[in-house]
């Protein structure tokens, strides 16, 4: 497995992203509260640069009119169409195949949030002293 120096750690402040090109791949590097994560810089929907997206939290709700923001700074929103991806895993809760103007029967059941089928590709990132290292 090849290793590449992609940035100095101090170049990517907590809560920010940096675009890097490595071995022909476009990568979005994120600093989440001092930990570094890398995902493919291409949204699987229509190809927007994820490193240009807004870094946000996860909105959760216990019922209508009540919501709370959790996991602040751990999600990125696609700058074109708002798809949201977990910076740590690349996973998304979006599922456009089910998005249409059609009514469905609805029920409420206890359980965890269901993840959508789309996932941005992730890469292993480590920090060695002042440098961020990407493995591909």
Secondary structure, DSSP 8 states (H G I E B T S, - for coil): --EEEEEEGGGS-TT-EEEEEETTEEEEEEEETTEEEEEESB-TTT--BGGGSEEEEEEEEEETTEEEEEEEEEEEE-TTT--EEETTT-BB---GGG-SS---------------S-B--EEEEEEETTEEEEE-
